[in-house]
Amino acid sequence: MPSGIQSSLPLPQCHALLPTAGTGSRLGGVLPKQFQELAGQPMLAYALKAFHDTPEIASIWVGVSPSFIHNPILKSLSGNSSSVRFLPSGGATRQETVRNTLSAMLKAGIPENDWVLVHDAARPGISPALIQKLIALVSQLGEGGLLAMPLADTLKMADANSAIAGNPTRAMKTIPREHLWQAQTPQMFGLRRLHDAIEEGIRLEADITDEASAMELAGASPLLIEGATRNFKVTHPADWELMHAILQASDK
């Protein structure tokens, strides 16, 4: 580009994507866990507020099961905000929900080079500060990345044969924890690149458990950016009780 001539291309914007089509069967309850009331609000409300309160986020896209799309809970969660869009893009798996929602974003005209931050609705401990930390580092280096935590606990590999016929499970060996991280969300990647990586992973029937694993399959090396302990995933009743206490304490 000749000296002194500024590019007319707009800078990439950031968008949030929350897949919420899961049933949360391990937690139980009539409603999927992301819509159950936690410390006075549906659990999804905390993540929505964190992204809504992050100035860098241009829009929020929520992939919902088609059978749930007309539930009045969604209207109350949107708060009449024009930045929040609920789509009946839920699929049979998390990967399909993310892929379907990314496809809808592209069809809606979101530029393919914009950034997308995919976040688990079951991580209500996320904060604008953590989101901004991820955006700042990924944008600075121009590479996709994710929040994650270095493992602090000693890891044990179980003997797969030890629990047969009701016998107690036994440790077979200790796995060094150096260089091991526990993935969190958001996970932030370019819209088109992430869509195509997940599409290919689904086609190959690969074990893509998160967005980073799909990008790794496509040859990328995502940045690991330290998150926070409170950004854990609510899966079991004990997790629910702990997060309830954390959110209540945060309001005081």
C-alpha positions as semicolon CSV with decimal commas, in nm:
position;residue;x (nm);y (nm);z (nm)
1;M;0,000;0,000;0,000
2;P;0,150;0,338;-0,096
3;S;0,278;0,550;0,191
4;G;0,023;0,785;0,344
5;I;-0,282;0,601;0,206
6;Q;-0,508;0,463;0,477
7;S;-0,692;0,133;0,430
8;S;-1,067;0,177;0,387
9;L;-1,137;-0,169;0,521
10;P;-1,324;-0,162;0,854
11;L;-1,151;-0,312;1,156
12;P;-1,286;-0,654;1,257
13;Q;-1,557;-0,639;1,521
14;C;-1,617;-0,886;1,802
15;H;-1,936;-1,088;1,848
16;A;-2,043;-1,334;2,119
17;L;-2,196;-1,674;2,045
18;L;-2,362;-1,877;2,321
19;P;-2,477;-2,232;2,235
20;T;-2,772;-2,312;2,465
21;A;-2,944;-2,612;2,306
22;G;-2,818;-2,868;2,560
23;T;-3,045;-3,036;2,812
24;G;-2,810;-3,028;3,113
25;S;-2,921;-3,379;3,209
26;R;-2,643;-3,433;3,465
27;L;-2,777;-3,148;3,676
28;G;-3,144;-3,245;3,650
29;G;-3,450;-3,023;3,666
30;V;-3,750;-2,950;3,445
31;L;-3,577;-2,676;3,243
32;P;-3,235;-2,707;3,076
33;K;-2,977;-2,592;3,332
34;Q;-2,888;-2,272;3,146
35;F;-3,245;-2,147;3,198
36;Q;-3,283;-2,258;3,561
37;E;-3,281;-1,987;3,826
38;L;-2,943;-1,942;3,992
39;A;-2,901;-1,680;4,267
40;G;-3,219;-1,506;4,154
41;Q;-3,178;-1,515;3,773
42;P;-3,171;-1,772;3,491
43;M;-2,811;-1,891;3,469
44;L;-2,780;-1,768;3,110
45;A;-2,852;-1,411;3,226
46;Y;-2,507;-1,376;3,387
47;A;-2,314;-1,451;3,069
48;L;-2,546;-1,231;2,863
49;K;-2,490;-0,940;3,102
50;A;-2,112;-0,987;3,099
51;F;-2,101;-0,966;2,719
52;H;-2,358;-0,685;2,709
53;D;-2,141;-0,485;2,952
54;T;-1,830;-0,535;2,738
55;P;-1,805;-0,236;2,499
56;E;-1,600;-0,433;2,244
57;I;-1,887;-0,678;2,180
58;A;-2,097;-0,564;1,882
59;S;-2,366;-0,833;1,899
60;I;-2,466;-1,146;2,092
61;W;-2,600;-1,457;1,916
62;V;-2,767;-1,736;2,114
63;G;-2,825;-2,075;1,953
64;V;-3,143;-2,226;2,101
65;S;-3,319;-2,557;2,047
66;P;-3,597;-2,503;1,787
67;S;-3,847;-2,648;2,038
68;F;-3,751;-2,377;2,292
69;I;-3,735;-2,073;2,067
70;H;-4,083;-1,943;2,161
71;N;-4,037;-1,990;2,537
72;P;-4,119;-1,662;2,720
73;I;-3,795;-1,697;2,919
74;L;-3,605;-1,582;2,610
75;K;-3,798;-1,256;2,585
76;S;-3,722;-1,177;2,947
77;L;-3,354;-1,257;2,893
78;S;-3,317;-1,029;2,591
79;G;-3,430;-0,727;2,795
80;N;-3,542;-0,566;2,468
81;S;-3,175;-0,532;2,371
82;S;-3,120;-0,509;1,996
83;S;-2,775;-0,663;2,035
84;V;-2,907;-1,001;2,159
85;R;-3,047;-1,239;1,898
86;F;-3,197;-1,580;1,978
87;L;-3,188;-1,824;1,686
88;P;-3,348;-2,171;1,646
89;S;-3,005;-2,300;1,542
90;G;-2,967;-2,568;1,807
91;G;-2,840;-2,903;1,681
92;A;-2,800;-3,253;1,817
93;T;-2,453;-3,169;1,951
94;R;-2,277;-2,858;2,080
95;Q;-2,058;-2,853;1,769
96;E;-2,362;-2,855;1,542
97;T;-2,524;-2,572;1,739
98;V;-2,209;-2,358;1,707
99;R;-2,172;-2,443;1,336
100;N;-2,539;-2,365;1,266
101;T;-2,522;-2,034;1,452
102;L;-2,201;-1,934;1,275
103;S;-2,374;-2,012;0,944
104;A;-2,665;-1,788;1,045
105;M;-2,424;-1,507;1,133
106;L;-2,259;-1,530;0,792
107;K;-2,597;-1,531;0,617
108;A;-2,699;-1,226;0,821
109;G;-2,405;-1,034;0,678
110;I;-2,153;-1,048;0,963
111;P;-1,812;-1,009;0,791
112;E;-1,625;-1,338;0,773
113;N;-1,309;-1,180;0,917
114;D;-1,487;-1,056;1,230
115;W;-1,402;-1,224;1,560
116;V;-1,644;-1,459;1,737
117;L;-1,620;-1,539;2,109
118;V;-1,794;-1,869;2,182
119;H;-1,891;-1,906;2,546
120;D;-2,059;-2,180;2,751
121;A;-2,386;-2,059;2,904
122;A;-2,300;-2,285;3,198
123;R;-2,007;-2,057;3,291
124;P;-2,190;-1,771;3,467
125;G;-1,873;-1,663;3,646
126;I;-1,740;-1,487;3,334
127;S;-1,678;-1,112;3,366
128;P;-1,626;-0,818;3,128
129;A;-1,266;-0,792;3,254
130;L;-1,189;-1,150;3,147
131;I;-1,360;-1,098;2,811
132;Q;-1,158;-0,780;2,752
133;K;-0,835;-0,957;2,849
134;L;-0,900;-1,224;2,584
135;I;-0,999;-0,969;2,319
136;A;-0,694;-0,751;2,384
137;L;-0,437;-1,029;2,353
138;V;-0,599;-1,206;2,058
139;S;-0,648;-0,878;1,870
140;Q;-0,291;-0,768;1,942
141;L;-0,138;-1,088;1,804
142;G;-0,400;-1,150;1,535
143;E;-0,434;-1,516;1,632
144;G;-0,723;-1,706;1,784
145;G;-0,712;-1,806;2,148
146;L;-0,902;-1,912;2,455
147;L;-0,919;-1,859;2,828
148;A;-0,766;-2,150;3,019
149;M;-0,615;-2,233;3,357
150;P;-0,282;-2,407;3,425
151;L;-0,352;-2,732;3,608
152;A;-0,270;-2,717;3,977
153;D;-0,367;-3,069;4,085
154;T;-0,172;-3,393;4,049
155;L;-0,323;-3,607;3,771
156;K;-0,374;-3,982;3,800
157;M;-0,445;-4,225;3,517
158;A;-0,693;-4,491;3,626
159;D;-0,647;-4,858;3,552
160;A;-0,934;-4,928;3,311
161;N;-0,957;-5,288;3,432
162;S;-0,964;-5,215;3,805
163;A;-1,333;-5,126;3,834
164;I;-1,465;-5,448;3,685
165;A;-1,729;-5,633;3,887
166;G;-1,765;-5,356;4,142
167;N;-1,400;-5,344;4,246
168;P;-1,263;-4,998;4,342
169;T;-1,093;-4,796;4,072
170;R;-0,716;-4,784;4,113
171;A;-0,449;-4,541;3,996
172;M;-0,214;-4,681;3,735
173;K;0,031;-4,392;3,711
174;T;0,079;-4,022;3,774
175;I;0,071;-3,786;3,475
176;P;0,302;-3,481;3,493
177;R;0,093;-3,164;3,498
178;E;0,359;-2,935;3,353
179;H;0,237;-2,776;3,030
180;L;-0,121;-2,895;3,092
181;W;-0,405;-2,642;3,091
182;Q;-0,777;-2,674;3,158
183;A;-0,974;-2,509;2,877
184;Q;-1,237;-2,249;2,960
185;T;-1,446;-2,018;2,746
186;P;-1,480;-1,775;2,574
187;Q;-1,280;-1,911;2,284
188;M;-1,214;-1,644;2,020
189;F;-1,152;-1,709;1,650
190;G;-1,225;-1,559;1,310
191;L;-1,584;-1,623;1,199
192;R;-1,520;-1,796;0,865
193;R;-1,215;-1,988;0,983
194;L;-1,401;-2,124;1,284
195;H;-1,708;-2,215;1,080
196;D;-1,502;-2,405;0,825
197;A;-1,293;-2,581;1,091
198;I;-1,601;-2,705;1,277
199;E;-1,769;-2,804;0,949
200;E;-1,466;-3,013;0,856
201;G;-1,444;-3,165;1,202
202;I;-1,808;-3,272;1,186
203;R;-1,755;-3,416;0,838
204;L;-1,459;-3,620;0,962
205;E;-1,653;-3,728;1,275
206;A;-1,356;-3,602;1,476
207;D;-1,360;-3,563;1,854
208;I;-1,396;-3,185;1,867
209;T;-1,500;-3,104;2,222
210;D;-1,452;-2,727;2,190
211;E;-1,373;-2,463;1,931
212;A;-1,000;-2,478;1,998
213;S;-0,989;-2,851;1,919
214;A;-1,156;-2,785;1,583
215;M;-0,899;-2,515;1,506
216;E;-0,615;-2,745;1,616
217;L;-0,747;-3,008;1,375
218;A;-0,727;-2,742;1,103
219;G;-0,360;-2,679;1,187
220;A;-0,388;-2,377;1,420
221;S;-0,210;-2,334;1,755
222;P;-0,454;-2,127;1,966
223;L;-0,321;-1,886;2,227
224;L;-0,369;-1,990;2,590
225;I;-0,470;-1,689;2,798
226;E;-0,505;-1,734;3,173
227;G;-0,866;-1,713;3,288
228;A;-1,001;-1,728;3,641
229;T;-1,101;-1,999;3,888
230;R;-1,456;-1,858;3,917
231;N;-1,508;-1,913;3,543
232;F;-1,573;-2,284;3,598
233;K;-1,845;-2,485;3,423
234;V;-2,155;-2,567;3,625
235;T;-2,220;-2,937;3,560
236;H;-2,311;-3,115;3,884
237;P;-2,527;-3,013;4,183
238;A;-2,214;-2,934;4,387
239;D;-2,100;-2,692;4,114
240;W;-2,442;-2,525;4,126
241;E;-2,418;-2,472;4,502
242;L;-2,066;-2,328;4,478
243;M;-2,157;-2,091;4,194
244;H;-2,470;-1,983;4,383
245;A;-2,251;-1,882;4,677
246;I;-2,002;-1,698;4,450
247;L;-2,274;-1,501;4,270
248;Q;-2,451;-1,410;4,591
249;A;-2,125;-1,289;4,743
250;S;-2,053;-1,083;4,431
251;D;-2,381;-0,894;4,474
252;K;-2,296;-0,785;4,828
